[in-house]
Amino acid sequence: MKTLYKLAIVTFFAISGSNIYANDKGWEILPGTKDGFIFDHSIAVMAGPFQSTTQIGERTTGMGIELSMNCMIIQPPTNRIRQQVSYFMYEDGESEIQTTELNPHYLFEILPKLEIGAGPGVGYIRTRVDGKSANLLAAQFGGSLHYRFKKLFLGAEARYQVTPKADVGDGKENGARNARATLKIGYNF
């Protein structure tokens, strides 16, 4: 897990680069602080299959909410980086997982109003199994598809999330690794 966190940090700095290099190549650093920045934010509900790769619960459907906007920290010269903040939960009576995630996705348009992308993320997981609970940091990688038509937002996403090894209430040191695929419907502001 430490290797994954180190890789995420190195990747962030490698992509960001210095301000001089980024500006020379057309990347915008801190575009959210500039006049005329367009947030282009959306809010959506999401639902879909959730599968824990440990002993937490069975394969089932989870649901959540997501707020997304153009990234205020860095933007590429073409296409865009879209920041997604989400809360997702799954509960089956005996087990519960709640995740809060921050996922920047690099998106490019494949058809008018239709974008596809992927990116890393960080998260916080709260688990409860048979009355025992655990709180863990997480890292994830996912891919997404976005469609925007006027005020309508439709999307799909698949992602895999890893955590450090820990007893999450099931008596084993497996952590709370999980995967999910969601469909999203929402509103473009």
C-alpha positions as YAML, in Angstrom:
chain: A
units: angstrom
residues:
- id: 1
  name: MET
  ca: [0.00, 0.00, 0.00]
- id: 2
  name: LYS
  ca: [2.89, 2.37, 0.76]
- id: 3
  name: THR
  ca: [4.13, 1.78, -2.77]
- id: 4
  name: LEU
  ca: [0.72, 2.80, -4.16]
- id: 5
  name: TYR
  ca: [0.73, 6.04, -2.16]
- id: 6
  name: LYS
  ca: [4.30, 6.81, -3.27]
- id: 7
  name: LEU
  ca: [3.33, 6.12, -6.88]
- id: 8
  name: ALA
  ca: [0.35, 8.49, -6.57]
- id: 9
  name: ILE
  ca: [2.56, 11.27, -5.19]
- id: 10
  name: VAL
  ca: [5.25, 10.80, -7.85]
- id: 11
  name: THR
  ca: [2.58, 10.72, -10.58]
- id: 12
  name: PHE
  ca: [1.01, 13.92, -9.31]
- id: 13
  name: PHE
  ca: [4.31, 15.80, -9.37]
- id: 14
  name: ALA
  ca: [5.34, 14.28, -12.69]
- id: 15
  name: ILE
  ca: [2.09, 15.39, -14.33]
- id: 16
  name: SER
  ca: [2.03, 18.78, -12.65]
- id: 17
  name: GLY
  ca: [5.64, 19.62, -13.39]
- id: 18
  name: SER
  ca: [6.89, 23.09, -12.76]
- id: 19
  name: ASN
  ca: [4.79, 26.13, -13.56]
- id: 20
  name: ILE
  ca: [7.25, 27.19, -16.29]
- id: 21
  name: TYR
  ca: [7.22, 23.78, -18.00]
- id: 22
  name: ALA
  ca: [3.46, 23.45, -17.73]
- id: 23
  name: ASN
  ca: [2.78, 26.91, -19.11]
- id: 24
  name: ASP
  ca: [5.32, 26.35, -21.90]
- id: 25
  name: LYS
  ca: [3.38, 23.26, -22.98]
- id: 26
  name: GLY
  ca: [-0.03, 24.93, -22.68]
- id: 27
  name: TRP
  ca: [-1.08, 23.45, -19.32]
- id: 28
  name: GLU
  ca: [-2.87, 25.87, -17.03]
- id: 29
  name: ILE
  ca: [-1.82, 25.89, -13.39]
- id: 30
  name: LEU
  ca: [-4.52, 27.06, -10.95]
- id: 31
  name: PRO
  ca: [-7.03, 27.96, -13.67]
- id: 32
  name: GLY
  ca: [-9.71, 28.26, -10.97]
- id: 33
  name: THR
  ca: [-8.07, 31.47, -9.72]
- id: 34
  name: LYS
  ca: [-8.34, 33.19, -13.12]
- id: 35
  name: ASP
  ca: [-11.15, 35.37, -14.41]
- id: 36
  name: GLY
  ca: [-13.44, 33.55, -16.80]
- id: 37
  name: PHE
  ca: [-12.88, 30.06, -15.33]
- id: 38
  name: ILE
  ca: [-15.96, 27.92, -16.00]
- id: 39
  name: PHE
  ca: [-16.75, 25.41, -13.25]
- id: 40
  name: ASP
  ca: [-19.29, 23.55, -15.41]
- id: 41
  name: HIS
  ca: [-20.48, 21.66, -12.33]
- id: 42
  name: SER
  ca: [-22.96, 18.79, -12.21]
- id: 43
  name: ILE
  ca: [-24.66, 16.85, -9.46]
- id: 44
  name: ALA
  ca: [-25.79, 13.28, -9.96]
- id: 45
  name: VAL
  ca: [-27.20, 10.27, -8.17]
- id: 46
  name: MET
  ca: [-25.50, 6.98, -8.91]
- id: 47
  name: ALA
  ca: [-26.26, 3.33, -8.38]
- id: 48
  name: GLY
  ca: [-24.81, 0.04, -9.45]
- id: 49
  name: PRO
  ca: [-23.25, -3.27, -8.49]
- id: 50
  name: PHE
  ca: [-20.73, -3.26, -5.67]
- id: 51
  name: GLN
  ca: [-18.37, -6.15, -4.92]
- id: 52
  name: SER
  ca: [-16.03, -6.41, -1.97]
- id: 53
  name: THR
  ca: [-12.99, -8.59, -2.63]
- id: 54
  name: THR
  ca: [-12.74, -9.32, 1.09]
- id: 55
  name: GLN
  ca: [-15.31, -10.93, 3.38]
- id: 56
  name: ILE
  ca: [-17.44, -7.78, 3.75]
- id: 57
  name: GLY
  ca: [-20.90, -8.50, 2.45]
- id: 58
  name: GLU
  ca: [-22.04, -10.08, -0.75]
- id: 59
  name: ARG
  ca: [-22.21, -8.72, -4.25]
- id: 60
  name: THR
  ca: [-25.05, -6.25, -4.21]
- id: 61
  name: THR
  ca: [-26.18, -2.83, -5.38]
- id: 62
  name: GLY
  ca: [-25.00, 0.36, -3.74]
- id: 63
  name: MET
  ca: [-25.96, 3.98, -4.29]
- id: 64
  name: GLY
  ca: [-24.55, 7.43, -3.81]
- id: 65
  name: ILE
  ca: [-24.26, 11.02, -4.91]
- id: 66
  name: GLU
  ca: [-21.57, 12.83, -6.87]
- id: 67
  name: LEU
  ca: [-20.59, 16.44, -7.48]
- id: 68
  name: SER
  ca: [-18.29, 17.04, -10.43]
- id: 69
  name: MET
  ca: [-16.65, 20.12, -11.92]
- id: 70
  name: ASN
  ca: [-13.73, 21.21, -14.04]
- id: 71
  name: CYS
  ca: [-10.52, 20.86, -12.03]
- id: 72
  name: MET
  ca: [-9.45, 24.17, -10.49]
- id: 73
  name: ILE
  ca: [-5.83, 23.05, -9.95]
- id: 74
  name: ILE
  ca: [-4.62, 22.06, -13.41]
- id: 75
  name: GLN
  ca: [-6.04, 21.83, -16.95]
- id: 76
  name: PRO
  ca: [-4.39, 20.37, -20.07]
- id: 77
  name: PRO
  ca: [-4.01, 22.34, -23.32]
- id: 78
  name: THR
  ca: [-6.60, 20.09, -24.99]
- id: 79
  name: ASN
  ca: [-9.44, 18.05, -23.48]
- id: 80
  name: ARG
  ca: [-10.02, 18.57, -19.73]
- id: 81
  name: ILE
  ca: [-9.61, 17.24, -16.23]
- id: 82
  name: ARG
  ca: [-12.87, 16.78, -14.40]
- id: 83
  name: GLN
  ca: [-12.85, 16.59, -10.59]
- id: 84
  name: GLN
  ca: [-15.41, 14.18, -9.11]
- id: 85
  name: VAL
  ca: [-16.29, 14.14, -5.41]
- id: 86
  name: SER
  ca: [-18.55, 11.26, -4.42]
- id: 87
  name: TYR
  ca: [-20.19, 9.56, -1.47]
- id: 88
  name: PHE
  ca: [-21.25, 5.93, -1.99]
- id: 89
  name: MET
  ca: [-22.79, 3.41, 0.37]
- id: 90
  name: TYR
  ca: [-23.68, -0.24, 0.47]
- id: 91
  name: GLU
  ca: [-25.56, -2.00, 3.24]
- id: 92
  name: ASP
  ca: [-26.94, -5.51, 3.55]
- id: 93
  name: GLY
  ca: [-28.12, -5.58, 7.19]
- id: 94
  name: GLU
  ca: [-24.98, -7.22, 8.59]
- id: 95
  name: SER
  ca: [-22.34, -5.24, 6.71]
- id: 96
  name: GLU
  ca: [-22.00, -1.63, 5.66]
- id: 97
  name: ILE
  ca: [-19.40, 0.26, 3.64]
- id: 98
  name: GLN
  ca: [-19.41, 4.01, 3.08]
- id: 99
  name: THR
  ca: [-16.84, 5.67, 0.83]
- id: 100
  name: THR
  ca: [-16.01, 9.31, 0.28]
- id: 101
  name: GLU
  ca: [-13.81, 9.82, -2.77]
- id: 102
  name: LEU
  ca: [-11.93, 12.45, -4.74]
- id: 103
  name: ASN
  ca: [-11.32, 11.32, -8.34]
- id: 104
  name: PRO
  ca: [-9.83, 13.53, -11.06]
- id: 105
  name: HIS
  ca: [-10.50, 12.05, -14.50]
- id: 106
  name: TYR
  ca: [-8.74, 13.15, -17.68]
- id: 107
  name: LEU
  ca: [-11.53, 13.32, -20.27]
- id: 108
  name: PHE
  ca: [-11.52, 13.62, -24.02]
- id: 109
  name: GLU
  ca: [-14.46, 14.06, -26.36]
- id: 110
  name: ILE
  ca: [-15.15, 11.08, -28.60]
- id: 111
  name: LEU
  ca: [-18.41, 12.44, -30.05]
- id: 112
  name: PRO
  ca: [-20.19, 15.77, -29.56]
- id: 113
  name: LYS
  ca: [-21.29, 15.95, -25.89]
- id: 114
  name: LEU
  ca: [-19.84, 12.46, -25.17]
- id: 115
  name: GLU
  ca: [-16.57, 12.15, -23.23]
- id: 116
  name: ILE
  ca: [-14.53, 9.19, -22.05]
- id: 117
  name: GLY
  ca: [-11.80, 9.29, -19.44]
- id: 118
  name: ALA
  ca: [-9.89, 7.73, -16.59]
- id: 119
  name: GLY
  ca: [-7.92, 8.68, -13.54]
- id: 120
  name: PRO
  ca: [-6.69, 7.93, -10.04]
- id: 121
  name: GLY
  ca: [-8.28, 8.92, -6.78]
- id: 122
  name: VAL
  ca: [-8.04, 8.95, -3.02]
- id: 123
  name: GLY
  ca: [-10.76, 7.98, -0.60]
- id: 124
  name: TYR
  ca: [-11.85, 7.37, 2.94]
- id: 125
  name: ILE
  ca: [-13.76, 4.18, 3.81]
- id: 126
  name: ARG
  ca: [-15.89, 3.49, 6.87]
- id: 127
  name: THR
  ca: [-16.88, -0.15, 7.39]
- id: 128
  name: ARG
  ca: [-19.16, -1.89, 9.85]
- id: 129
  name: VAL
  ca: [-19.40, -5.66, 10.09]
- id: 130
  name: ASP
  ca: [-21.37, -7.34, 12.89]
- id: 131
  name: GLY
  ca: [-21.19, -4.22, 15.07]
- id: 132
  name: LYS
  ca: [-17.43, -3.72, 14.62]
- id: 133
  name: SER
  ca: [-16.18, -0.78, 12.58]
- id: 134
  name: ALA
  ca: [-13.00, 0.42, 10.88]
- id: 135
  name: ASN
  ca: [-11.92, 3.60, 9.12]
- id: 136
  name: LEU
  ca: [-9.37, 3.40, 6.31]
- id: 137
  name: LEU
  ca: [-7.70, 5.57, 3.71]
- id: 138
  name: ALA
  ca: [-7.94, 4.25, 0.16]
- id: 139
  name: ALA
  ca: [-6.57, 4.69, -3.34]
- id: 140
  name: GLN
  ca: [-8.47, 3.89, -6.50]
- id: 141
  name: PHE
  ca: [-8.37, 3.98, -10.28]
- id: 142
  name: GLY
  ca: [-11.39, 4.22, -12.52]
- id: 143
  name: GLY
  ca: [-12.74, 4.90, -15.96]
- id: 144
  name: SER
  ca: [-15.81, 6.92, -16.89]
- id: 145
  name: LEU
  ca: [-18.15, 7.91, -19.68]
- id: 146
  name: HIS
  ca: [-19.96, 11.28, -19.56]
- id: 147
  name: TYR
  ca: [-22.81, 12.57, -21.71]
- id: 148
  name: ARG
  ca: [-24.10, 16.12, -21.36]
- id: 149
  name: PHE
  ca: [-27.15, 17.48, -23.14]
- id: 150
  name: LYS
  ca: [-28.26, 20.91, -21.94]
- id: 151
  name: LYS
  ca: [-29.15, 20.40, -18.25]
- id: 152
  name: LEU
  ca: [-29.12, 16.57, -18.40]
- id: 153
  name: PHE
  ca: [-26.05, 14.63, -17.27]
- id: 154
  name: LEU
  ca: [-25.75, 10.87, -17.87]
- id: 155
  name: GLY
  ca: [-22.71, 8.85, -16.92]
- id: 156
  name: ALA
  ca: [-21.19, 5.47, -16.23]
- id: 157
  name: GLU
  ca: [-18.13, 4.61, -14.19]
- id: 158
  name: ALA
  ca: [-16.16, 1.57, -13.10]
- id: 159
  name: ARG
  ca: [-13.45, 1.71, -10.47]
- id: 160
  name: TYR
  ca: [-11.32, -0.50, -8.23]
- id: 161
  name: GLN
  ca: [-10.34, 0.65, -4.73]
- id: 162
  name: VAL
  ca: [-7.56, -0.65, -2.46]
- id: 163
  name: THR
  ca: [-6.86, -0.10, 1.24]
- id: 164
  name: PRO
  ca: [-4.13, -1.05, 3.68]
- id: 165
  name: LYS
  ca: [-4.44, -4.45, 5.32]
- id: 166
  name: ALA
  ca: [-6.60, -4.09, 8.43]
- id: 167
  name: ASP
  ca: [-9.31, -5.92, 10.34]
- id: 168
  name: VAL
  ca: [-12.49, -4.27, 9.10]
- id: 169
  name: GLY
  ca: [-14.72, -6.20, 11.46]
- id: 170
  name: ASP
  ca: [-14.59, -9.61, 9.81]
- id: 171
  name: GLY
  ca: [-11.74, -10.91, 12.02]
- id: 172
  name: LYS
  ca: [-9.22, -10.95, 9.17]
- id: 173
  name: GLU
  ca: [-6.49, -8.52, 8.09]
- id: 174
  name: ASN
  ca: [-7.79, -8.17, 4.52]
- id: 175
  name: GLY
  ca: [-8.67, -4.48, 4.41]
- id: 176
  name: ALA
  ca: [-11.66, -3.29, 2.41]
- id: 177
  name: ARG
  ca: [-10.70, -3.69, -1.25]
- id: 178
  name: ASN
  ca: [-13.73, -3.31, -3.50]
- id: 179
  name: ALA
  ca: [-14.95, -2.67, -7.02]
- id: 180
  name: ARG
  ca: [-18.03, -0.94, -8.30]
- id: 181
  name: ALA
  ca: [-19.72, -0.05, -11.56]
- id: 182
  name: THR
  ca: [-22.29, 2.74, -11.52]
- id: 183
  name: LEU
  ca: [-24.76, 4.47, -13.76]
- id: 184
  name: LYS
  ca: [-25.31, 8.17, -13.06]
- id: 185
  name: ILE
  ca: [-28.08, 10.63, -13.83]
- id: 186
  name: GLY
  ca: [-27.96, 14.23, -12.86]
- id: 187
  name: TYR
  ca: [-28.23, 17.93, -13.50]
- id: 188
  name: ASN
  ca: [-25.75, 20.29, -15.21]
- id: 189
  name: PHE
  ca: [-25.73, 23.74, -13.66]
...
